[in-house]
Amino acid sequence: MVTRYRIGQIVPSSNVTMETEIPGLLRAREGILPERFT
């Protein structure tokens, strides 16, 4: 059974680092555990 999580992220428009790194971390976790992040 896959556990699904919905995550919201609020970042300043000048902070493009968090916009790319957090989704990458969550995708890596999906490969290890049966979880889905949207």
N, C-alpha and C positions, 0 to 999 in steps of 0.2 A: 504494500500500500504506500502510495506517495503522499507525503505531507506537503501541502501547498501553503505558501506564505505570500502576502502582498506587502511590499515595503515601499514607503514613500520617502523621497529624498528632496530636501530643500537646500539648495546651495546658491551662493551669489553668482551672478552671470559671469564674473571674471574667474571663477574657480572651475576650470575644465578638467583638472586632475581628478577630483572626486567623481565627476560624471563618468569617467572611463574606468577608474580603478575599482570602485565598489561593485559594479555589474560583473567585472572580471573575477573578483573574489567570489561572488555568489555563484557564477557559472562553474568555477573550479569546485566549489562545495557540492554542487549538483552531481558532479562526476564521482564523488566519494560516497555520498549518502542519498537515500531515496527521497529527495526533497526538490521542490520547484519554487522558484522565486520569480515574481512578476513585479 
